[in-house]
Each structure stands twice: as structure tokens, then as C-alpha cells.
Amino acid sequence: MHEMDFRVKLGATPVSPEIAPMPHTCTLIGRATSINVRKVVWTCAEIGLDYTFDGDWAGEAAVRRRGELLALNPNGEFPVWIDQDGPLAQSNTICRHLVMMAGRHDLLPMPLRARALVEQWMDWQVSDLNGAWRYAFMALVRRLPGYDRPTDIAASVAAWNRLMTILDRQLDRTGSHVTGDTFTLADIVLALSANRWRLTPLEENGGRADCPAVAAWLGRLAGRPGFTQHVGPDVP
């Protein structure tokens, strides 16, 4: 395993006495290029959490360690977070768990309505938005066998663009972050998806929708160390 220190402090909210201390030994397993793994990595950067990253899951290692992964997550998917209470799967769930354990109510508010709005956009990202881009991304970036039908690529690109315009309208309305003036978990998960959209070569498959509010928002987020370290211009 490789030790990775992501103690990035960005005005962390003081932890109240009733918040349980974070475990001293935590491990994140997954592939470093995975968008879902990077959600958790960026979240850890925002809350200043140390952990061990186990990224040895490519090629032969993925086959050899398949049983180990299934024992931690029966779905056989990344990421998996492991702490003193055992394994936890599903990227958005892990992110919510970590910020609540850290008492970071700026990232996931306590008032029910404000929290519901953040979770609404997080759920939209993992269901609607991810579902739209999957075929196009597998075809145009991953170039996986079986993802080569032009009509399906075009349909995926069109759906992806349509949903990005929904996000663009929301950001134009707020003028700042996804749910309002405050940076939250919704910004983390959606910025990774938006970065994937802007880096995927769509020019020959219908092109990219004009989303100026998305571009401006990504520009604002670029000032956060968590963004520059874990989103960046090279990994969609």
C-alpha cells in the first residue's frame, strides 16, 4: 500500500465536542483514475483527513484480488472505505459519512431542507448524469469493445449535453455554487462529472453544448487545492 497525505486545510469548521473523532487508521481502495474514487479523495482533502490509499487494482492484480474486493463489497465496485467499523461502499455515501464524522456542516448542512438540496444534486449526478454519459465515455475515451455503435454514441452525447444544460441553468441561477452561495458536496461530485464532460472528445459526435455558467463555476473551483490535485486538466 502507498501512504498518501491529503491534509489540505481550507477553513475547516471546528469540530464540536459531540462529533465522534475520526478513526486513526482508514484505507481507501480503488483505482486512482476512477471518478468515484476521486470524489472521496477530494472530500478527504477538504476535511483534512489522513488515510492509506490502496490503488493496486489494475491488470493482473484486479484478477488476483477479486475475491478480496467481493468480500469488502459484494457488488465488486470501487471505491471501498475501510475504517475501524468495517467497509463502506458507494462513493456518495462515503463522502456524506466522512463529512458528517468530521462535523463539516458547511459541506453537508444540518437543516433538513438545505441538506436535501445538496443530496438532490448528488443523487442526480450518480443516477441521471452518470447514466447519460456512460456509453459515450466508454466509446470515446475508454474505447472498450462493444461501445462502437454510432447511433448509441450520438444518443449518449445528446443526453449528456441536455443534462449539462440543466446544470448550467442551475449555476446561472445561483451565480456561485450548485445549491447556492456555499461550496458543498454537490460541487465536488458534479465538478468531477463536468470535468469529464469538457475533456471527452465530443467534437465529431454532435459537439459540446454551450454551458458558460459551468465553465465559470469550474474556473472558480480551480482555486481550491482539492480541485487542482484531484480534478485537473488531464484525467477525465
C-alpha positions as CSV (number, residue, x, y, z in Angstrom):
1,M,0.0,0.0,0.0
2,H,1.0,3.6,-0.6
3,E,0.7,6.3,2.1
4,M,-0.9,9.4,0.7
5,D,-1.3,12.5,2.8
6,F,-4.1,14.8,1.8
7,R,-4.2,17.2,4.8
8,V,-5.4,20.2,2.9
9,K,-6.9,22.8,5.2
10,L,-9.5,25.1,3.7
11,G,-11.0,26.9,6.6
12,A,-12.3,23.7,8.2
13,T,-15.2,24.2,10.6
14,P,-14.2,23.5,14.2
15,V,-15.4,20.1,15.4
16,S,-18.0,20.3,18.1
17,P,-17.5,18.1,21.2
18,E,-20.3,15.8,20.4
19,I,-18.8,14.8,17.0
20,A,-17.0,11.5,17.1
21,P,-13.3,11.6,16.4
22,M,-12.2,10.2,13.1
23,P,-10.5,6.8,13.2
24,H,-6.7,7.0,13.2
25,T,-6.4,4.2,10.5
26,C,-8.5,4.4,7.4
27,T,-8.0,2.9,4.0
28,L,-9.5,3.8,0.6
29,I,-9.3,1.2,-2.1
30,G,-9.8,1.7,-5.8
31,R,-8.2,3.0,-9.0
32,A,-6.8,6.5,-8.8
33,T,-8.3,7.5,-12.1
34,S,-11.9,6.5,-11.1
35,I,-14.3,9.4,-10.9
36,N,-16.0,7.8,-7.9
37,V,-12.7,7.2,-6.1
38,R,-11.7,10.9,-6.8
39,K,-14.9,12.1,-5.1
40,V,-13.7,10.5,-1.9
41,V,-10.1,11.7,-2.3
42,W,-11.2,15.3,-2.9
43,T,-13.6,15.1,0.1
44,C,-10.7,13.9,2.3
45,A,-8.6,16.8,1.1
46,E,-11.4,19.3,2.0
47,I,-11.8,17.9,5.6
48,G,-8.0,17.3,6.1
49,L,-8.3,13.5,6.7
50,D,-5.2,11.2,6.5
51,Y,-5.7,7.7,5.1
52,T,-3.9,4.9,3.3
53,F,-4.7,4.6,-0.4
54,D,-4.6,1.0,-1.8
55,G,-4.6,1.5,-5.6
56,D,-3.2,-1.8,-6.6
57,W,-6.3,-2.9,-8.6
58,A,-5.2,-2.9,-12.2
59,G,-4.3,-5.6,-14.6
60,E,-3.3,-8.9,-13.0
61,A,-3.8,-7.6,-9.5
62,A,-7.5,-7.0,-10.3
63,V,-8.0,-10.6,-11.2
64,R,-5.9,-11.9,-8.3
65,R,-7.6,-9.7,-5.7
66,R,-11.2,-10.2,-7.0
67,G,-12.2,-12.3,-4.0
68,E,-10.8,-9.7,-1.6
69,L,-12.8,-7.0,-3.3
70,L,-16.0,-9.1,-3.2
71,A,-15.6,-9.7,0.5
72,L,-15.5,-6.0,1.1
73,N,-18.2,-5.0,-1.4
74,P,-20.4,-7.8,-2.9
75,N,-21.1,-5.5,-5.9
76,G,-17.4,-5.7,-6.8
77,E,-17.1,-2.0,-7.4
78,F,-14.9,0.9,-6.2
79,P,-14.4,2.8,-4.0
80,V,-14.5,1.0,-0.7
81,W,-13.7,2.9,2.5
82,I,-12.4,0.8,5.4
83,D,-12.2,2.1,9.0
84,Q,-12.5,0.7,12.5
85,D,-16.1,-0.1,11.9
86,G,-15.5,-2.1,8.7
87,P,-16.0,-1.5,5.0
88,L,-18.3,1.1,3.5
89,A,-19.2,1.3,-0.3
90,Q,-20.9,3.7,-2.7
91,S,-19.0,6.9,-3.3
92,N,-21.6,9.5,-2.4
93,T,-22.5,7.6,0.8
94,I,-18.8,7.5,1.8
95,C,-18.5,11.3,1.2
96,R,-21.6,12.0,3.3
97,H,-20.3,9.8,6.1
98,L,-16.9,11.4,6.2
99,V,-18.1,15.0,6.3
100,M,-20.6,14.2,9.0
101,M,-18.0,12.4,11.0
102,A,-15.8,15.5,10.7
103,G,-18.6,17.8,11.7
104,R,-18.3,19.7,8.4
105,H,-21.8,21.1,8.1
106,D,-20.7,23.6,5.5
107,L,-20.3,20.6,3.1
108,L,-23.5,18.8,4.1
109,P,-25.8,21.1,6.1
110,M,-27.8,20.1,9.1
111,P,-31.1,21.9,8.3
112,L,-33.2,19.4,6.5
113,R,-34.2,21.4,3.5
114,A,-30.6,22.6,2.8
115,R,-29.3,19.1,3.2
116,A,-32.0,17.7,0.9
117,L,-31.0,20.2,-1.8
118,V,-27.4,19.1,-1.6
119,E,-28.3,15.4,-1.7
120,Q,-30.8,16.0,-4.5
121,W,-28.0,17.1,-6.8
122,M,-25.6,14.4,-5.6
123,D,-28.3,11.8,-6.4
124,W,-28.9,13.4,-9.8
125,Q,-25.2,13.1,-10.5
126,V,-25.0,9.4,-9.7
127,S,-28.2,8.5,-11.5
128,D,-29.3,10.8,-14.3
129,L,-26.0,12.4,-15.3
130,N,-23.8,9.2,-15.0
131,G,-26.3,7.2,-16.9
132,A,-26.3,9.7,-19.8
133,W,-22.5,9.8,-20.3
134,R,-21.6,6.2,-19.8
135,Y,-21.9,4.9,-23.4
136,A,-20.2,7.9,-25.0
137,F,-17.4,7.9,-22.5
138,M,-16.7,4.2,-22.8
139,A,-16.7,4.6,-26.6
140,L,-14.7,7.8,-27.0
141,V,-12.3,7.7,-24.1
142,R,-12.0,4.2,-22.7
143,R,-12.6,2.7,-26.2
144,L,-14.0,-0.5,-24.8
145,P,-15.2,-3.3,-27.1
146,G,-18.9,-3.3,-27.7
147,Y,-19.2,0.5,-27.4
148,D,-18.9,1.3,-31.1
149,R,-22.4,1.9,-32.4
150,P,-22.6,5.4,-33.8
151,T,-26.3,5.9,-33.1
152,D,-25.8,4.9,-29.5
153,I,-22.8,7.2,-29.1
154,A,-24.8,10.1,-30.6
155,A,-27.7,9.4,-28.3
156,S,-25.5,9.3,-25.3
157,V,-23.8,12.6,-26.3
158,A,-27.1,14.3,-26.8
159,A,-28.4,13.1,-23.4
160,W,-25.2,14.2,-21.8
161,N,-25.4,17.7,-23.3
162,R,-29.0,18.1,-22.4
163,L,-28.3,17.3,-18.7
164,M,-25.3,19.6,-18.7
165,T,-27.5,22.4,-19.8
166,I,-29.7,21.7,-16.8
167,L,-26.7,22.1,-14.5
168,D,-25.7,25.2,-16.4
169,R,-29.1,26.8,-15.8
170,Q,-28.9,26.0,-12.1
171,L,-25.4,27.5,-11.8
172,D,-26.6,30.6,-13.7
173,R,-29.4,31.0,-11.3
174,T,-27.3,30.7,-8.1
175,G,-24.4,32.6,-9.6
176,S,-21.9,30.8,-7.3
177,H,-22.2,27.1,-6.4
178,V,-24.6,24.3,-7.2
179,T,-27.0,24.9,-4.3
180,G,-26.3,28.5,-3.6
181,D,-23.5,30.6,-2.1
182,T,-21.7,27.8,-0.3
183,F,-19.4,25.1,-1.6
184,T,-20.8,21.7,-0.7
185,L,-20.5,18.0,-1.5
186,A,-22.8,18.7,-4.5
187,D,-20.0,20.8,-6.0
188,I,-17.4,18.0,-5.5
189,V,-19.3,15.2,-7.2
190,L,-20.7,17.4,-10.0
191,A,-17.4,19.1,-10.8
192,L,-15.8,15.8,-11.4
193,S,-18.6,14.9,-13.9
194,A,-18.4,18.3,-15.5
195,N,-14.6,18.0,-16.0
196,R,-15.2,14.6,-17.6
197,W,-17.7,16.2,-20.0
198,R,-15.3,19.0,-21.0
199,L,-12.4,16.6,-21.6
200,T,-14.2,14.0,-23.6
201,P,-13.7,14.4,-27.4
202,L,-17.3,15.2,-28.5
203,E,-16.5,17.4,-31.5
204,E,-17.2,14.7,-34.1
205,N,-20.2,13.3,-32.3
206,G,-22.6,16.3,-32.1
207,G,-20.3,18.7,-30.3
208,R,-20.4,20.1,-26.8
209,A,-23.3,22.2,-25.5
210,D,-22.6,25.8,-24.7
211,C,-22.5,26.0,-20.9
212,P,-20.9,29.3,-19.9
213,A,-22.1,29.1,-16.2
214,V,-20.5,25.6,-15.9
215,A,-17.2,27.0,-17.4
216,A,-17.3,29.9,-14.9
217,W,-18.0,27.6,-12.0
218,L,-15.2,25.3,-12.8
219,G,-12.9,28.3,-13.1
220,R,-13.9,29.4,-9.6
221,L,-13.3,25.9,-8.2
222,A,-9.8,25.8,-9.7
223,G,-8.7,27.9,-6.8
224,R,-9.3,25.1,-4.3
225,P,-6.3,22.8,-3.8
226,G,-8.6,19.8,-3.7
227,F,-9.7,20.6,-7.3
228,T,-6.2,21.2,-8.7
229,Q,-4.9,18.0,-7.1
230,H,-7.7,15.6,-8.0
231,V,-9.7,17.0,-10.9
232,G,-7.2,18.7,-13.2
233,P,-6.9,19.0,-17.0
234,D,-5.5,15.6,-17.8
235,V,-7.8,12.9,-16.3
236,P,-11.5,13.0,-17.5
